[in-house]
Amino acid sequence: MKFIKPNNYFYFLISLIALFSVPQLMAGHDNYRYTNNRNIVDIDVVSDYGRQFKQYPVNNRNTSVQRAYLEAKDGKSYGIKVKNKSNERIGLVIAVDGRNIISGKKSYLKSNERMYILNPYQRSTYKGWRSSKNRVNEFYFTDVPDSYADRTFGDTSAMGVIAVAVFKEKNGRWYQEREHDTYSGHRDYRNKSDKRAESKSQSNSAPQSQKRGSYESEALDDAGTGYGEDRYAPTRRVQFTAKRKPAVKHIIKYEWKETLCEIGITSCGRPKRSNNRFWNNERNGQYAPPPPRRPYRYSGQGIR
């Protein structure tokens, strides 16, 4: 039996430590700070005033895919608010009703699609379909025939779904970009008269929820997202190479409140009890009760 000499034993321990430490050092700080990918981002669906639409999370055993139901409000505009909680850049492929919100193309939530980029700890709200580099047409809840996906492409394959695939950057590194590199806090400095004129012109061409009365379809019971009014939302091109697979996917299925009640996602309270003459509780057992007594009336000759 051979024994390792003290000097050789010391070098042997050093070699083991180096063997297990080097891969972690090579992997970088970012990949080990957030081992649970489900916590990379926070995602909310919000109104124009920043109020969150109510969500009902589904029992998510798969940490790579997070699912939830959302209560949609007919005719209300909405935005998809995303907060990057990590110290690295991330890419967001966002699809509404199955269509990429930047290109309008059918989305499969892949890394080769058009995507938005968020800097470390940055947050942004995506409020519409991108029509140009500096413009979007706002999202609003509507019925299926009035939705952008069905009306423009005849696509109902992923109707009523907001999907966000989060991609980490290939060979990403920790850093912080300058404040002016993001447009999340940009204001629209055009004068009010220009805004009113533009809004008026857009209202004549953009499909509105009030026009839905002419549609007759079974699909009216389902929810979709329309192509609403034009909004100023500037962007810029950046270099970003995404990893092949997303770190996490968030799938939000939005439905009308009535539908959520029907499928048991939420309780809408007990219905008011209506009086029904054929639905009364049984009284006096199983037998017919006697009629009330008549008052006594004198008739004929009395006796003693």
C-alpha positions as CSV (number, residue, x, y, z in Angstrom):
1,M,0.0,0.0,0.0
2,K,1.4,3.3,-1.0
3,F,1.2,6.5,1.1
4,I,1.1,10.0,-0.4
5,K,3.9,12.1,0.9
6,P,3.0,15.3,2.7
7,N,4.3,17.5,-0.1
8,N,2.5,15.5,-2.7
9,Y,-0.7,15.5,-0.6
10,F,-0.7,19.3,-0.5
11,Y,-0.3,19.6,-4.3
12,F,-3.1,17.0,-4.7
13,L,-5.5,19.1,-2.6
14,I,-4.6,22.2,-4.6
15,S,-5.3,20.4,-7.8
16,L,-8.8,19.3,-6.6
17,I,-9.7,22.8,-5.6
18,A,-8.6,24.2,-8.9
19,L,-10.5,21.5,-10.8
20,F,-13.8,22.5,-9.2
21,S,-13.2,26.3,-9.1
22,V,-12.1,27.0,-12.7
23,P,-15.4,26.1,-14.4
24,Q,-17.3,28.4,-12.0
25,L,-14.8,31.2,-12.7
26,M,-15.0,30.7,-16.4
27,A,-18.8,30.7,-16.3
28,G,-18.8,34.2,-14.9
29,H,-20.5,36.0,-12.0
30,D,-23.9,36.5,-13.7
31,N,-24.7,32.8,-14.4
32,Y,-24.4,31.9,-10.7
33,R,-26.1,34.8,-9.1
34,Y,-29.5,34.0,-10.6
35,T,-29.6,30.2,-10.6
36,N,-33.5,30.3,-10.5
37,N,-34.4,31.7,-13.9
38,R,-38.1,32.2,-12.9
39,N,-37.0,35.2,-10.8
40,I,-35.2,37.0,-13.6
41,V,-38.1,39.2,-14.5
42,D,-41.4,40.6,-13.1
43,I,-44.2,40.8,-15.7
44,D,-47.5,42.7,-15.2
45,V,-50.3,43.7,-17.5
46,V,-51.2,47.3,-16.7
47,S,-53.7,49.9,-17.8
48,D,-52.9,53.4,-19.1
49,Y,-52.8,54.6,-15.5
50,G,-50.4,51.9,-14.4
51,R,-53.1,49.8,-12.6
52,Q,-52.5,46.1,-12.8
53,F,-55.1,43.8,-14.4
54,K,-55.8,41.0,-12.0
55,Q,-53.9,37.8,-12.6
56,Y,-54.6,34.2,-11.3
57,P,-51.4,32.2,-11.3
58,V,-51.6,28.5,-12.3
59,N,-49.9,25.8,-10.4
60,N,-46.5,26.0,-12.1
61,R,-44.4,23.0,-11.5
62,N,-42.2,23.7,-14.5
63,T,-40.0,26.6,-13.5
64,S,-39.1,27.3,-17.1
65,V,-42.7,28.1,-18.1
66,Q,-44.8,30.3,-15.9
67,R,-48.6,30.4,-16.6
68,A,-51.4,32.6,-15.3
69,Y,-54.9,33.7,-16.2
70,L,-55.8,37.4,-16.5
71,E,-59.1,39.2,-16.3
72,A,-59.6,41.3,-19.4
73,K,-61.7,44.5,-19.5
74,D,-63.6,45.0,-22.8
75,G,-62.3,48.0,-24.7
76,K,-59.5,48.9,-22.2
77,S,-56.0,49.7,-23.5
78,Y,-53.2,47.9,-21.8
79,G,-49.4,47.5,-21.7
80,I,-47.0,44.7,-20.8
81,K,-44.7,45.9,-18.1
82,V,-41.4,44.0,-17.6
83,K,-38.8,44.6,-15.0
84,N,-35.3,43.1,-15.4
85,K,-34.2,41.9,-12.0
86,S,-30.8,40.6,-13.1
87,N,-27.4,42.4,-13.5
88,E,-27.2,41.4,-17.2
89,R,-28.9,42.4,-20.4
90,I,-31.8,40.3,-21.5
91,G,-33.8,39.9,-24.7
92,L,-37.6,39.8,-24.8
93,V,-39.6,38.1,-27.5
94,I,-43.2,39.2,-26.9
95,A,-46.1,37.8,-28.7
96,V,-49.8,38.8,-28.4
97,D,-52.4,36.4,-29.9
98,G,-49.5,34.5,-31.4
99,R,-48.0,37.5,-33.3
100,N,-44.7,39.1,-32.6
101,I,-45.5,42.6,-31.4
102,I,-42.5,44.1,-33.3
103,S,-42.7,42.4,-36.7
104,G,-46.3,41.2,-36.7
105,K,-45.1,37.8,-37.9
106,K,-46.3,34.5,-36.5
107,S,-44.3,33.9,-33.4
108,Y,-42.8,30.7,-32.0
109,L,-40.9,32.5,-29.2
110,K,-37.5,31.7,-30.8
111,S,-34.2,33.5,-30.4
112,N,-34.1,34.5,-34.1
113,E,-37.2,36.7,-33.9
114,R,-37.4,40.4,-33.4
115,M,-37.0,41.3,-29.7
116,Y,-36.8,44.1,-27.2
117,I,-33.6,44.5,-25.1
118,L,-33.6,45.4,-21.4
119,N,-30.5,46.7,-19.6
120,P,-29.6,45.4,-16.1
121,Y,-32.3,46.3,-13.6
122,Q,-34.2,48.3,-16.2
123,R,-38.0,48.3,-16.6
124,S,-40.2,49.2,-19.5
125,T,-43.8,49.0,-20.6
126,Y,-44.7,47.8,-24.1
127,K,-48.0,49.3,-25.1
128,G,-48.7,48.4,-28.7
129,W,-47.9,46.8,-32.1
130,R,-44.8,48.5,-33.5
131,S,-45.6,50.3,-36.8
132,S,-42.2,52.1,-37.2
133,K,-39.0,52.8,-35.3
134,N,-40.8,55.5,-33.2
135,R,-44.5,54.6,-33.3
136,V,-46.8,51.9,-32.0
137,N,-50.5,51.2,-32.2
138,E,-51.8,50.5,-28.8
139,F,-53.1,47.2,-27.4
140,Y,-56.7,47.1,-26.3
141,F,-59.0,44.2,-25.3
142,T,-61.7,43.3,-27.8
143,D,-63.4,40.3,-29.3
144,V,-61.8,37.9,-31.8
145,P,-63.2,39.3,-35.1
146,D,-61.9,42.8,-34.2
147,S,-58.5,41.5,-33.1
148,Y,-55.4,42.4,-35.0
149,A,-54.3,38.7,-35.4
150,D,-57.7,37.6,-36.9
151,R,-58.6,40.7,-38.8
152,T,-55.2,41.1,-40.5
153,F,-53.9,37.5,-40.8
154,G,-56.9,35.3,-40.1
155,D,-54.8,33.7,-37.3
156,T,-56.6,32.4,-34.2
157,S,-54.1,29.7,-33.3
158,A,-53.0,31.5,-30.1
159,M,-55.9,33.9,-29.5
160,G,-56.1,35.5,-26.1
161,V,-52.5,34.8,-25.0
162,I,-49.8,37.2,-24.0
163,A,-46.4,35.4,-24.2
164,V,-43.0,36.6,-23.1
165,A,-39.8,34.6,-23.8
166,V,-36.8,35.8,-21.8
167,F,-33.4,35.2,-23.4
168,K,-30.0,35.7,-21.8
169,E,-27.2,37.2,-23.8
170,K,-24.6,34.8,-25.2
171,N,-21.2,35.6,-23.7
172,G,-23.0,38.3,-21.6
173,R,-21.1,40.3,-19.0
174,W,-21.9,42.5,-16.0
175,Y,-22.1,46.2,-16.9
176,Q,-24.3,49.3,-16.6
177,E,-25.0,51.3,-19.7
178,R,-25.4,55.1,-19.6
179,E,-28.7,56.6,-18.7
180,H,-29.3,58.1,-22.2
181,D,-29.1,54.6,-23.8
182,T,-32.6,53.8,-22.8
183,Y,-35.9,55.5,-23.9
184,S,-38.1,54.0,-21.1
185,G,-38.6,57.5,-19.6
186,H,-38.8,59.5,-22.8
187,R,-41.6,62.1,-23.0
188,D,-43.4,63.2,-26.1
189,Y,-42.7,66.9,-26.5
190,R,-44.9,67.6,-29.4
191,N,-47.5,70.4,-28.8
192,K,-51.0,69.5,-27.8
193,S,-52.6,70.7,-31.1
194,D,-50.5,68.3,-33.1
195,K,-51.4,65.4,-30.8
196,R,-55.1,66.2,-31.0
197,A,-55.0,66.4,-34.8
198,E,-53.1,63.1,-35.0
199,S,-55.4,61.4,-32.6
200,K,-58.5,62.5,-34.6
201,S,-57.0,61.2,-37.9
202,Q,-56.1,57.9,-36.3
203,S,-59.5,57.4,-34.8
204,N,-61.0,57.3,-38.3
205,S,-58.8,54.5,-39.5
206,A,-58.0,52.5,-36.4
207,P,-60.5,49.7,-35.5
208,Q,-62.3,50.6,-32.3
209,S,-64.3,48.4,-29.9
210,Q,-67.5,50.4,-30.5
211,K,-67.6,49.0,-34.1
212,R,-67.9,45.4,-32.9
213,G,-71.7,45.5,-33.0
214,S,-71.8,44.4,-36.7
215,Y,-70.0,41.1,-36.1
216,E,-72.0,38.0,-35.6
217,S,-69.9,35.0,-34.7
218,E,-69.5,32.4,-32.0
219,A,-66.0,33.8,-31.4
220,L,-67.6,36.9,-29.8
221,D,-67.4,35.0,-26.5
222,D,-63.6,35.0,-26.6
223,A,-61.1,37.8,-26.0
224,G,-58.5,39.2,-28.4
225,T,-56.3,42.3,-28.8
226,G,-57.0,45.1,-31.2
227,Y,-54.8,47.4,-33.3
228,G,-55.6,50.7,-31.6
229,E,-54.6,54.4,-31.7
230,D,-51.1,55.5,-32.8
231,R,-48.6,56.3,-30.0
232,Y,-45.1,57.8,-29.9
233,A,-42.7,55.2,-28.6
234,P,-39.0,55.7,-29.8
235,T,-36.5,52.9,-30.0
236,R,-32.9,52.3,-31.3
237,R,-31.0,49.4,-32.7
238,V,-28.6,47.5,-30.4
239,Q,-26.3,44.5,-30.8
240,F,-27.5,41.5,-28.9
241,T,-26.8,37.8,-29.5
242,A,-29.3,35.7,-27.6
243,K,-28.8,32.2,-26.3
244,R,-30.6,29.6,-28.3
245,K,-33.1,28.6,-25.6
246,P,-35.1,31.0,-23.4
247,A,-34.3,31.2,-19.7
248,V,-38.0,31.4,-18.9
249,K,-41.3,31.8,-20.6
250,H,-44.3,33.7,-19.2
251,I,-47.7,32.7,-20.7
252,I,-50.7,34.7,-19.7
253,K,-54.2,33.7,-20.9
254,Y,-56.6,36.6,-20.7
255,E,-60.4,36.0,-20.6
256,W,-63.5,38.0,-19.8
257,K,-64.6,37.8,-16.2
258,E,-67.7,35.7,-17.1
259,T,-65.4,33.1,-18.8
260,L,-63.2,33.0,-15.7
261,C,-66.2,32.3,-13.6
262,E,-67.5,29.6,-15.9
263,I,-64.2,27.7,-15.9
264,G,-63.8,28.0,-12.2
265,I,-60.8,30.3,-12.1
266,T,-62.5,32.8,-9.9
267,S,-65.7,33.0,-7.9
268,C,-68.3,35.5,-8.9
269,G,-70.4,35.1,-5.8
270,R,-73.8,33.4,-5.3
271,P,-76.5,34.3,-7.7
272,K,-79.5,36.1,-6.3
273,R,-82.3,33.7,-5.3
274,S,-85.3,34.2,-7.4
275,N,-88.9,33.3,-6.2
276,N,-90.4,30.5,-8.2
277,R,-93.8,29.1,-7.4
278,F,-92.6,25.6,-8.7
279,W,-89.4,25.7,-6.6
280,N,-90.6,26.3,-3.0
281,N,-89.5,24.3,0.0
282,E,-91.9,21.6,1.1
283,R,-94.1,22.5,4.0
284,N,-96.1,20.4,6.4
285,G,-94.5,17.1,5.3
286,Q,-95.8,15.2,2.3
287,Y,-99.5,15.9,2.7
288,A,-101.8,18.6,1.6
289,P,-102.6,21.0,4.5
290,P,-106.3,21.5,5.3
291,P,-108.0,24.7,4.1
292,P,-108.6,27.4,6.6
293,R,-111.9,27.3,8.5
294,R,-114.8,29.3,7.3
295,P,-116.5,31.7,9.8
296,Y,-119.8,30.3,11.3
297,R,-123.1,31.5,9.7
298,Y,-126.6,31.1,11.3
299,S,-129.0,29.3,9.0
300,G,-132.3,27.6,9.6
301,Q,-134.2,27.0,12.9
302,G,-132.3,26.8,16.1
303,I,-132.6,24.0,18.6
304,R,-132.2,23.8,22.3
